[in-house]
């Protein structure tokens, strides 16, 4: 009986943590960025069609190319090229509010990105869009 009660409580607790946030993770960084026209295209000029591609390009524009939109904040995490390369996985393992993916792909909007992980290693991001 006691094991069943503990299992039920654990299931209820984990269900309240939200999508893909089951394991204990720490907030290791956050930033606000404006998704502008330069962020919608890769460095070869191709139009990006997925939100994680655009979020990654935004961080490459800030850290690698020095293309900073008004409203872009810096962040220490995505200054590392390997961390930028992990953006797709981090988005997939994190959360984007409903409708935010479409807004990011359309561009010209503000996003807040919270980076979660442990020991300085990012594993997921939570993305919120502000108009």
N, CA, C and O atoms as a GROMACS GRO file, in nm:
protein
  524
    1UNK      N    1   0.083  -0.120   0.000
    1UNK     CA    2   0.000   0.000   0.000
    1UNK      C    3   0.086   0.126   0.000
    1UNK      O    4   0.061   0.220  -0.075
    2UNK      N    5   0.190   0.126   0.086
    2UNK     CA    6   0.277   0.243   0.095
    2UNK      C    7   0.350   0.269  -0.037
    2UNK      O    8   0.361   0.384  -0.080
    3UNK      N    9   0.400   0.163  -0.101
    3UNK     CA   10   0.469   0.178  -0.229
    3UNK      C   11   0.375   0.234  -0.335
    3UNK      O   12   0.415   0.318  -0.416
    4UNK      N   13   0.252   0.189  -0.335
    4UNK     CA   14   0.153   0.238  -0.431
    4UNK      C   15   0.124   0.386  -0.409
    4UNK      O   16   0.111   0.462  -0.505
    5UNK      N   17   0.113   0.427  -0.283
    5UNK     CA   18   0.089   0.567  -0.250
    5UNK      C   19   0.206   0.654  -0.295
    5UNK      O   20   0.187   0.761  -0.352
    6UNK      N   21   0.327   0.608  -0.268
    6UNK     CA   22   0.447   0.684  -0.310
    6UNK      C   23   0.453   0.694  -0.461
    6UNK      O   24   0.485   0.800  -0.515
    7UNK      N   25   0.423   0.585  -0.531
    7UNK     CA   26   0.424   0.588  -0.677
    7UNK      C   27   0.319   0.684  -0.731
    7UNK      O   28   0.346   0.757  -0.827
    8UNK      N   29   0.201   0.686  -0.670
    8UNK     CA   30   0.095   0.777  -0.714
    8UNK      C   31   0.134   0.923  -0.691
    8UNK      O   32   0.113   1.007  -0.778
    9UNK      N   33   0.192   0.952  -0.575
    9UNK     CA   34   0.238   1.089  -0.547
    9UNK      C   35   0.346   1.131  -0.644
    9UNK      O   36   0.347   1.245  -0.691
   10UNK      N   37   0.438   1.041  -0.674
   10UNK     CA   38   0.546   1.073  -0.768
   10UNK      C   39   0.488   1.103  -0.906
   10UNK      O   40   0.532   1.198  -0.972
   11UNK      N   41   0.390   1.024  -0.950
   11UNK     CA   42   0.330   1.047  -1.081
   11UNK      C   43   0.260   1.182  -1.087
   11UNK      O   44   0.271   1.253  -1.187
   12UNK      N   45   0.188   1.218  -0.983
   12UNK     CA   46   0.120   1.348  -0.979
   12UNK      C   47   0.221   1.461  -0.979
   12UNK      O   48   0.202   1.561  -1.048
   13UNK      N   49   0.328   1.448  -0.902
   13UNK     CA   50   0.432   1.551  -0.895
   13UNK      C   51   0.498   1.569  -1.031
   13UNK      O   52   0.516   1.682  -1.076
   14UNK      N   53   0.535   1.459  -1.097
   14UNK     CA   54   0.602   1.468  -1.227
   14UNK      C   55   0.509   1.523  -1.332
   14UNK      O   56   0.554   1.596  -1.421
   15UNK      N   57   0.382   1.491  -1.326
   15UNK     CA   58   0.287   1.542  -1.424
   15UNK      C   59   0.277   1.693  -1.417
   15UNK      O   60   0.250   1.757  -1.518
   16UNK      N   61   0.297   1.751  -1.300
   16UNK     CA   62   0.288   1.895  -1.284
   16UNK      C   63   0.410   1.972  -1.329
   16UNK      O   64   0.409   2.095  -1.327
   17UNK      N   65   0.515   1.902  -1.369
   17UNK     CA   66   0.638   1.970  -1.408
   17UNK      C   67   0.634   2.024  -1.550
   17UNK      O   68   0.719   2.105  -1.586
   18UNK      N   69   0.539   1.983  -1.630
   18UNK     CA   70   0.530   2.034  -1.766
   18UNK      C   71   0.605   1.948  -1.864
   18UNK      O   72   0.675   1.855  -1.824
   19UNK      N   73   0.592   1.978  -1.994
   19UNK     CA   74   0.649   1.897  -2.099
   19UNK      C   75   0.800   1.887  -2.087
   19UNK      O   76   0.870   1.988  -2.076
   20UNK      N   77   0.850   1.766  -2.089
   20UNK     CA   78   0.993   1.738  -2.096
   20UNK      C   79   1.075   1.798  -1.984
   20UNK      O   80   1.196   1.817  -2.000
   21UNK      N   81   1.014   1.829  -1.873
   21UNK     CA   82   1.088   1.889  -1.762
   21UNK      C   83   1.090   1.793  -1.643
   21UNK      O   84   1.088   1.836  -1.528
   22UNK      N   85   1.095   1.662  -1.671
   22UNK     CA   86   1.084   1.563  -1.566
   22UNK      C   87   1.209   1.557  -1.480
   22UNK      O   88   1.197   1.553  -1.358
   23UNK      N   89   1.325   1.557  -1.539
   23UNK     CA   90   1.446   1.548  -1.458
   23UNK      C   91   1.478   1.683  -1.397
   23UNK      O   92   1.441   1.788  -1.450
   24UNK      N   93   1.546   1.678  -1.285
   24UNK     CA   94   1.582   1.802  -1.215
   24UNK      C   95   1.684   1.878  -1.298
   24UNK      O   96   1.791   1.826  -1.331
   25UNK      N   97   1.651   1.999  -1.331
   25UNK     CA   98   1.741   2.084  -1.408
   25UNK      C   99   1.746   2.221  -1.343
   25UNK      O  100   1.650   2.266  -1.280
   26UNK      N  101   1.859   2.286  -1.360
   26UNK     CA  102   1.878   2.420  -1.307
   26UNK      C  103   1.869   2.521  -1.421
   26UNK      O  104   1.906   2.490  -1.535
   27UNK      N  105   1.821   2.638  -1.392
   27UNK     CA  106   1.827   2.748  -1.487
   27UNK      C  107   1.973   2.794  -1.490
   27UNK      O  108   2.024   2.844  -1.390
   28UNK      N  109   2.039   2.778  -1.605
   28UNK     CA  110   2.181   2.814  -1.613
   28UNK      C  111   2.204   2.943  -1.692
   28UNK      O  112   2.317   2.991  -1.700
   29UNK      N  113   2.099   2.998  -1.751
   29UNK     CA  114   2.111   3.124  -1.822
   29UNK      C  115   1.981   3.161  -1.889
   29UNK      O  116   1.893   3.077  -1.908
   30UNK      N  117   1.970   3.287  -1.925
   30UNK     CA  118   1.854   3.332  -2.000
   30UNK      C  119   1.890   3.459  -2.074
   30UNK      O  120   1.985   3.530  -2.038
   31UNK      N  121   1.815   3.487  -2.178
   31UNK     CA  122   1.836   3.610  -2.254
   31UNK      C  123   1.709   3.646  -2.328
   31UNK      O  124   1.620   3.562  -2.347
   32UNK      N  125   1.701   3.771  -2.369
   32UNK     CA  126   1.594   3.820  -2.453
   32UNK      C  127   1.658   3.857  -2.587
   32UNK      O  128   1.767   3.913  -2.591
   33UNK      N  129   1.588   3.826  -2.695
   33UNK     CA  130   1.640   3.858  -2.828
   33UNK      C  131   1.525   3.905  -2.916
   33UNK      O  132   1.410   3.866  -2.898
   34UNK      N  133   1.560   3.990  -3.011
   34UNK     CA  134   1.466   4.031  -3.114
   34UNK      C  135   1.497   3.948  -3.238
   34UNK      O  136   1.610   3.949  -3.286
   35UNK      N  137   1.398   3.878  -3.288
   35UNK     CA  138   1.417   3.799  -3.410
   35UNK      C  139   1.388   3.891  -3.528
   35UNK      O  140   1.273   3.915  -3.564
   36UNK      N  141   1.494   3.941  -3.587
   36UNK     CA  142   1.483   4.035  -3.699
   36UNK      C  143   1.511   3.968  -3.832
   36UNK      O  144   1.529   3.847  -3.840
   37UNK      N  145   1.514   4.047  -3.936
   37UNK     CA  146   1.533   3.996  -4.072
   37UNK      C  147   1.660   3.916  -4.092
   37UNK      O  148   1.659   3.815  -4.162
   38UNK      N  149   1.771   3.960  -4.031
   38UNK     CA  150   1.897   3.887  -4.047
   38UNK      C  151   1.891   3.748  -3.986
   38UNK      O  152   1.965   3.658  -4.027
   39UNK      N  153   1.805   3.729  -3.888
   39UNK     CA  154   1.796   3.600  -3.819
   39UNK      C  155   1.717   3.496  -3.898
   39UNK      O  156   1.724   3.377  -3.867
   40UNK      N  157   1.644   3.540  -3.998
   40UNK     CA  158   1.557   3.449  -4.075
   40UNK      C  159   1.630   3.378  -4.189
   40UNK      O  160   1.572   3.293  -4.255
   41UNK      N  161   1.757   3.414  -4.212
   41UNK     CA  162   1.835   3.356  -4.320
   41UNK      C  163   1.968   3.307  -4.269
   41UNK      O  164   2.029   3.370  -4.182
   42UNK      N  165   2.014   3.192  -4.323
   42UNK     CA  166   2.145   3.143  -4.281
   42UNK      C  167   2.256   3.222  -4.350
   42UNK      O  168   2.229   3.311  -4.430
   43UNK      N  169   2.378   3.189  -4.318
   43UNK     CA  170   2.491   3.267  -4.371
   43UNK      C  171   2.509   3.250  -4.522
   43UNK      O  172   2.586   3.324  -4.583
   44UNK      N  173   2.440   3.153  -4.583
   44UNK     CA  174   2.444   3.135  -4.729
   44UNK      C  175   2.325   3.201  -4.797
   44UNK      O  176   2.311   3.194  -4.920
   45UNK      N  177   2.237   3.265  -4.718
   45UNK     CA  178   2.123   3.336  -4.773
   45UNK      C  179   1.995   3.255  -4.786
   45UNK      O  180   1.896   3.306  -4.836
   46UNK      N  181   1.996   3.130  -4.741
   46UNK     CA  182   1.876   3.046  -4.750
   46UNK      C  183   1.779   3.082  -4.636
   46UNK      O  184   1.822   3.105  -4.523
   47UNK      N  185   1.651   3.086  -4.667
   47UNK     CA  186   1.547   3.117  -4.568
   47UNK      C  187   1.533   2.999  -4.471
   47UNK      O  188   1.518   2.885  -4.514
   48UNK      N  189   1.539   3.026  -4.344
   48UNK     CA  190   1.525   2.924  -4.242
   48UNK      C  191   1.376   2.901  -4.214
   48UNK      O  192   1.298   2.996  -4.214
   49UNK      N  193   1.338   2.776  -4.190
   49UNK     CA  194   1.196   2.743  -4.178
   49UNK      C  195   1.158   2.678  -4.045
   49UNK      O  196   1.040   2.649  -4.022
   50UNK      N  197   1.254   2.657  -3.958
   50UNK     CA  198   1.226   2.593  -3.829
   50UNK      C  199   1.266   2.689  -3.717
   50UNK      O  200   1.367   2.759  -3.730
   51UNK      N  201   1.190   2.694  -3.608
   51UNK     CA  202   1.222   2.788  -3.501
   51UNK      C  203   1.361   2.769  -3.443
   51UNK      O  204   1.429   2.868  -3.413
   52UNK      N  205   1.406   2.644  -3.425
   52UNK     CA  206   1.539   2.624  -3.368
   52UNK      C  207   1.649   2.672  -3.461
   52UNK      O  208   1.754   2.716  -3.414
   53UNK      N  209   1.627   2.666  -3.593
   53UNK     CA  210   1.725   2.719  -3.688
   53UNK      C  211   1.738   2.870  -3.670
   53UNK      O  212   1.848   2.925  -3.672
   54UNK      N  213   1.626   2.935  -3.654
   54UNK     CA  214   1.624   3.081  -3.641
   54UNK      C  215   1.684   3.124  -3.508
   54UNK      O  216   1.760   3.220  -3.502
   55UNK      N  217   1.649   3.053  -3.400
   55UNK     CA  218   1.709   3.084  -3.270
   55UNK      C  219   1.860   3.064  -3.273
   55UNK      O  220   1.934   3.143  -3.217
   56UNK      N  221   1.904   2.958  -3.339
   56UNK     CA  222   2.049   2.932  -3.352
   56UNK      C  223   2.114   3.043  -3.435
   56UNK      O  224   2.221   3.092  -3.399
   57UNK      N  225   2.051   3.082  -3.546
   57UNK     CA  226   2.108   3.187  -3.630
   57UNK      C  227   2.115   3.319  -3.556
   57UNK      O  228   2.212   3.394  -3.571
   58UNK      N  229   2.013   3.349  -3.476
   58UNK     CA  230   2.016   3.470  -3.394
   58UNK      C  231   2.139   3.472  -3.305
   58UNK      O  232   2.208   3.574  -3.295
   59UNK      N  233   2.167   3.359  -3.241
   59UNK     CA  234   2.283   3.354  -3.150
   59UNK      C  235   2.414   3.359  -3.229
   59UNK      O  236   2.511   3.417  -3.180
   60UNK      N  237   2.421   3.299  -3.347
   60UNK     CA  238   2.540   3.310  -3.431
   60UNK      C  239   2.559   3.454  -3.476
   60UNK      O  240   2.671   3.504  -3.477
   61UNK      N  241   2.449   3.521  -3.512
   61UNK     CA  242   2.459   3.661  -3.552
   61UNK      C  243   2.516   3.746  -3.438
   61UNK      O  244   2.600   3.834  -3.461
   62UNK      N  245   2.470   3.722  -3.317
   62UNK     CA  246   2.518   3.799  -3.201
   62UNK      C  247   2.664   3.766  -3.170
   62UNK      O  248   2.746   3.856  -3.157
   63UNK      N  249   2.695   3.638  -3.158
   63UNK     CA  250   2.827   3.597  -3.108
   63UNK      C  251   2.935   3.587  -3.215
   63UNK      O  252   3.051   3.620  -3.189
   64UNK      N  253   2.900   3.543  -3.334
   64UNK     CA  254   3.002   3.520  -3.438
   64UNK      C  255   3.014   3.636  -3.536
   64UNK      O  256   3.124   3.676  -3.573
   65UNK      N  257   2.899   3.689  -3.579
   65UNK     CA  258   2.900   3.789  -3.686
   65UNK      C  259   2.884   3.932  -3.636
   65UNK      O  260   2.900   4.026  -3.714
   66UNK      N  261   2.853   3.952  -3.508
   66UNK     CA  262   2.837   4.086  -3.455
   66UNK      C  263   2.714   4.159  -3.507
   66UNK      O  264   2.709   4.282  -3.504
   67UNK      N  265   2.614   4.084  -3.554
   67UNK     CA  266   2.490   4.144  -3.604
   67UNK      C  267   2.388   4.142  -3.490
   67UNK      O  268   2.315   4.045  -3.470
   68UNK      N  269   2.386   4.251  -3.415
   68UNK     CA  270   2.302   4.259  -3.296
   68UNK      C  271   2.183   4.349  -3.325
   68UNK      O  272   2.198   4.466  -3.358
   69UNK      N  273   2.063   4.291  -3.312
   69UNK     CA  274   1.941   4.369  -3.328
   69UNK      C  275   1.916   4.448  -3.201
   69UNK      O  276   1.956   4.407  -3.092
   70UNK      N  277   1.850   4.563  -3.215
   70UNK     CA  278   1.808   4.637  -3.097
   70UNK      C  279   1.717   4.545  -3.015
   70UNK      O  280   1.618   4.494  -3.068
   71UNK      N  281   1.749   4.526  -2.892
   71UNK     CA  282   1.673   4.437  -2.806
   71UNK      C  283   1.743   4.304  -2.781
   71UNK      O  284   1.701   4.230  -2.692
   72UNK      N  285   1.848   4.273  -2.857
   72UNK     CA  286   1.923   4.149  -2.834
   72UNK      C  287   2.009   4.163  -2.709
   72UNK      O  288   2.082   4.260  -2.693
   73UNK      N  289   2.000   4.064  -2.622
   73UNK     CA  290   2.090   4.056  -2.508
   73UNK      C  291   2.196   3.952  -2.538
   73UNK      O  292   2.172   3.858  -2.614
   74UNK      N  293   2.311   3.969  -2.477
   74UNK     CA  294   2.414   3.868  -2.488
   74UNK      C  295   2.385   3.754  -2.393
   74UNK      O  296   2.298   3.764  -2.306
   75UNK      N  297   2.457   3.646  -2.411
   75UNK     CA  298   2.448   3.532  -2.319
   75UNK      C  299   2.582   3.458  -2.327
   75UNK      O  300   2.640   3.448  -2.434
   76UNK      N  301   2.629   3.408  -2.215
   76UNK     CA  302   2.758   3.337  -2.218
   76UNK      C  303   2.747   3.196  -2.275
   76UNK      O  304   2.847   3.143  -2.323
   77UNK      N  305   2.630   3.135  -2.272
   77UNK     CA  306   2.616   2.995  -2.310
   77UNK      C  307   2.630   2.974  -2.460
   77UNK      O  308   2.706   2.887  -2.503
   78UNK      N  309   2.559   3.051  -2.540
   78UNK     CA  310   2.560   3.029  -2.685
   78UNK      C  311   2.674   3.100  -2.757
   78UNK      O  312   2.678   3.104  -2.880
   79UNK      N  313   2.767   3.157  -2.680
   79UNK     CA  314   2.891   3.206  -2.740
   79UNK      C  315   2.977   3.091  -2.790
   79UNK      O  316   3.064   3.110  -2.875
   80UNK      N  317   2.954   2.973  -2.738
   80UNK     CA  318   3.026   2.852  -2.777
   80UNK      C  319   2.956   2.788  -2.897
   80UNK      O  320   2.836   2.761  -2.893
   81UNK      N  321   3.031   2.764  -3.004
   81UNK     CA  322   2.974   2.709  -3.127
   81UNK      C  323   2.908   2.573  -3.106
   81UNK      O  324   2.806   2.543  -3.168
   82UNK      N  325   2.965   2.490  -3.018
   82UNK     CA  326   2.907   2.359  -2.991
   82UNK      C  327   2.771   2.373  -2.921
   82UNK      O  328   2.680   2.294  -2.946
   83UNK      N  329   2.759   2.470  -2.835
   83UNK     CA  330   2.630   2.494  -2.768
   83UNK      C  331   2.526   2.543  -2.868
   83UNK      O  332   2.409   2.505  -2.860
   84UNK      N  333   2.567   2.627  -2.964
   84UNK     CA  334   2.473   2.670  -3.068
   84UNK      C  335   2.430   2.551  -3.152
   84UNK      O  336   2.313   2.541  -3.190
   85UNK      N  337   2.522   2.460  -3.181
   85UNK     CA  338   2.489   2.341  -3.261
   85UNK      C  339   2.388   2.252  -3.190
   85UNK      O  340   2.314   2.178  -3.255
   86UNK      N  341   2.384   2.259  -3.059
   86UNK     CA  342   2.290   2.177  -2.980
   86UNK      C  343   2.152   2.240  -2.970
   86UNK      O  344   2.063   2.183  -2.906
   87UNK      N  345   2.130   2.356  -3.031
   87UNK     CA  346   2.004   2.429  -3.017
   87UNK      C  347   1.884   2.344  -3.056
   87UNK      O  348   1.784   2.344  -2.984
   88UNK      N  349   1.890   2.271  -3.168
   88UNK     CA  350   1.775   2.191  -3.211
   88UNK      C  351   1.737   2.089  -3.105
   88UNK      O  352   1.620   2.076  -3.070
   89UNK      N  353   1.834   2.018  -3.054
   89UNK     CA  354   1.807   1.918  -2.951
   89UNK      C  355   1.751   1.984  -2.825
   89UNK      O  356   1.659   1.932  -2.763
   90UNK      N  357   1.807   2.097  -2.788
   90UNK     CA  358   1.762   2.166  -2.667
   90UNK      C  359   1.619   2.216  -2.681
   90UNK      O  360   1.543   2.213  -2.584
   91UNK      N  361   1.581   2.260  -2.800
   91UNK     CA  362   1.443   2.303  -2.823
   91UNK      C  363   1.350   2.183  -2.817
   91UNK      O  364   1.244   2.189  -2.756
   92UNK      N  365   1.391   2.074  -2.880
   92UNK     CA  366   1.310   1.952  -2.881
   92UNK      C  367   1.289   1.897  -2.739
   92UNK      O  368   1.182   1.845  -2.708
   93UNK      N  369   1.391   1.909  -2.655
   93UNK     CA  370   1.382   1.858  -2.519
   93UNK      C  371   1.324   1.962  -2.422
   93UNK      O  372   1.304   1.934  -2.304
   94UNK      N  373   1.297   2.080  -2.472
   94UNK     CA  374   1.243   2.187  -2.389
   94UNK      C  375   1.099   2.216  -2.420
   94UNK      O  376   1.018   2.124  -2.437
   95UNK      N  377   1.066   2.344  -2.428
   95UNK     CA  378   0.927   2.384  -2.448
   95UNK      C  379   0.921   2.519  -2.518
   95UNK      O  380   0.996   2.611  -2.486
   96UNK      N  381   0.832   2.529  -2.615
   96UNK     CA  382   0.799   2.657  -2.680
   96UNK      C  383   0.650   2.677  -2.659
   96UNK      O  384   0.571   2.587  -2.686
   97UNK      N  385   0.612   2.794  -2.611
   97UNK     CA  386   0.470   2.818  -2.586
   97UNK      C  387   0.391   2.802  -2.716
   97UNK      O  388   0.445   2.825  -2.824
   98UNK      N  389   0.265   2.763  -2.705
   98UNK     CA  390   0.182   2.746  -2.825
   98UNK      C  391   0.181   2.874  -2.911
   98UNK      O  392   0.166   2.984  -2.860
   99UNK      N  393   0.198   2.856  -3.038
   99UNK     CA  394   0.199   2.970  -3.130
   99UNK      C  395   0.334   3.037  -3.144
   99UNK      O  396   0.355   3.113  -3.239
  100UNK      N  397   0.425   3.010  -3.053
  100UNK     CA  398   0.555   3.076  -3.056
  100UNK      C  399   0.640   3.030  -3.175
  100UNK      O  400   0.712   3.109  -3.235
  101UNK      N  401   0.632   2.901  -3.208
  101UNK     CA  402   0.712   2.850  -3.320
  101UNK      C  403   0.677   2.925  -3.448
  101UNK      O  404   0.766   2.965  -3.523
  102UNK      N  405   0.549   2.945  -3.473
  102UNK     CA  406   0.504   3.018  -3.593
  102UNK      C  407   0.551   3.164  -3.589
  102UNK      O  408   0.594   3.218  -3.690
  103UNK      N  409   0.542   3.226  -3.471
  103UNK     CA  410   0.585   3.365  -3.457
  103UNK      C  411   0.734   3.379  -3.483
  103UNK      O  412   0.778   3.476  -3.545
  104UNK      N  413   0.813   3.283  -3.436
  104UNK     CA  414   0.957   3.287  -3.459
  104UNK      C  415   0.987   3.274  -3.607
  104UNK      O  416   1.070   3.348  -3.661
  105UNK      N  417   0.921   3.180  -3.674
  105UNK     CA  418   0.944   3.160  -3.818
  105UNK      C  419   0.902   3.284  -3.897
  105UNK      O  420   0.965   3.317  -3.998
  106UNK      N  421   0.797   3.353  -3.854
  106UNK     CA  422   0.754   3.476  -3.921
  106UNK      C  423   0.849   3.592  -3.891
  106UNK      O  424   0.862   3.684  -3.972
  107UNK      N  425   0.915   3.587  -3.776
  107UNK     CA  426   1.014   3.688  -3.740
  107UNK      C  427   0.952   3.816  -3.687
  107UNK      O  428   0.831   3.829  -3.672
  108UNK      N  429   1.041   3.911  -3.658
  108UNK     CA  430   1.005   4.044  -3.612
  108UNK      C  431   0.925   4.037  -3.481
  108UNK      O  432   0.819   4.098  -3.467
  109UNK      N  433   0.980   3.963  -3.388
  109UNK     CA  434   0.919   3.944  -3.257
  109UNK      C  435   1.029   3.928  -3.153
  109UNK      O  436   1.144   3.898  -3.187
  110UNK      N  437   0.994   3.947  -3.028
  110UNK     CA  438   1.088   3.927  -2.918
  110UNK      C  439   1.069   3.788  -2.858
  110UNK      O  440   0.956   3.739  -2.848
  111UNK      N  441   1.179   3.726  -2.819
  111UNK     CA  442   1.173   3.598  -2.750
  111UNK      C  443   1.254   3.606  -2.621
  111UNK      O  444   1.352   3.679  -2.612
  112UNK      N  445   1.208   3.531  -2.524
  112UNK     CA  446   1.288   3.509  -2.404
  112UNK      C  447   1.325   3.362  -2.405
  112UNK      O  448   1.238   3.276  -2.420
  113UNK      N  449   1.453   3.334  -2.389
  113UNK     CA  450   1.502   3.196  -2.389
  113UNK      C  451   1.565   3.168  -2.254
  113UNK      O  452   1.656   3.238  -2.211
  114UNK      N  453   1.515   3.065  -2.189
  114UNK     CA  454   1.571   3.019  -2.063
  114UNK      C  455   1.643   2.888  -2.091
  114UNK      O  456   1.586   2.798  -2.152
  115UNK      N  457   1.767   2.878  -2.047
  115UNK     CA  458   1.851   2.762  -2.072
  115UNK      C  459   1.858   2.679  -1.944
  115UNK      O  460   1.894   2.729  -1.838
  116UNK      N  461   1.822   2.551  -1.957
  116UNK     CA  462   1.822   2.461  -1.842
  116UNK      C  463   1.925   2.351  -1.861
  116UNK      O  464   1.952   2.308  -1.973
  117UNK      N  465   1.982   2.308  -1.752
  117UNK     CA  466   2.079   2.199  -1.754
  117UNK      C  467   2.137   2.178  -1.617
  117UNK      O  468   2.078   2.218  -1.516
  118UNK      N  469   2.252   2.115  -1.614
  118UNK     CA  470   2.321   2.091  -1.489
  118UNK      C  471   2.471   2.108  -1.509
  118UNK      O  472   2.526   2.068  -1.612
  119UNK      N  473   2.535   2.167  -1.412
  119UNK     CA  474   2.680   2.182  -1.417
  119UNK      C  475   2.729   2.262  -1.536
  119UNK      O  476   2.838   2.236  -1.588
  120UNK      N  477   2.651   2.360  -1.580
  120UNK     CA  478   2.692   2.442  -1.693
  120UNK      C  479   2.666   2.376  -1.828
  120UNK      O  480   2.692   2.438  -1.931
  121UNK      N  481   2.616   2.254  -1.829
  121UNK     CA  482   2.584   2.184  -1.954
  121UNK      C  483   2.435   2.199  -1.982
  121UNK      O  484   2.352   2.151  -1.905
  122UNK      N  485   2.402   2.264  -2.091
  122UNK     CA  486   2.262   2.286  -2.126
  122UNK      C  487   2.200   2.161  -2.186
  122UNK      O  488   2.263   2.090  -2.264
  123UNK      N  489   2.076   2.135  -2.147
  123UNK     CA  490   2.005   2.020  -2.201
  123UNK      C  491   1.872   2.057  -2.265
  123UNK      O  492   1.821   1.982  -2.348
  124UNK      N  493   1.816   2.172  -2.230
  124UNK     CA  494   1.688   2.213  -2.287
  124UNK      C  495   1.673   2.364  -2.275
  124UNK      O  496   1.741   2.430  -2.196
  125UNK      N  497   1.582   2.417  -2.355
  125UNK     CA  498   1.548   2.558  -2.346
  125UNK      C  499   1.396   2.572  -2.337
  125UNK      O  500   1.321   2.486  -2.383
  126UNK      N  501   1.355   2.680  -2.277
  126UNK     CA  502   1.213   2.717  -2.270
  126UNK      C  503   1.203   2.851  -2.342
  126UNK      O  504   1.270   2.947  -2.304
  127UNK      N  505   1.120   2.857  -2.446
  127UNK     CA  506   1.112   2.976  -2.531
  127UNK      C  507   0.973   3.038  -2.518
  127UNK      O  508   0.871   2.970  -2.532
  128UNK      N  509   0.970   3.167  -2.491
  128UNK     CA  510   0.846   3.243  -2.482
  128UNK      C  511   0.856   3.360  -2.578
  128UNK      O  512   0.962   3.424  -2.588
  129UNK      N  513   0.749   3.389  -2.649
  129UNK     CA  514   0.747   3.498  -2.747
  129UNK      C  515   0.670   3.616  -2.689
  129UNK      O  516   0.566   3.599  -2.624
  130UNK      N  517   0.723   3.736  -2.714
  130UNK     CA  518   0.657   3.861  -2.674
  130UNK      C  519   0.643   3.948  -2.798
  130UNK      O  520   0.739   3.964  -2.873
  131UNK      N  521   0.528   4.005  -2.821
  131UNK     CA  522   0.509   4.094  -2.936
  131UNK      C  523   0.518   4.238  -2.895
  131UNK      O  524   0.505   4.328  -2.979
   0.00000   0.00000   0.00000
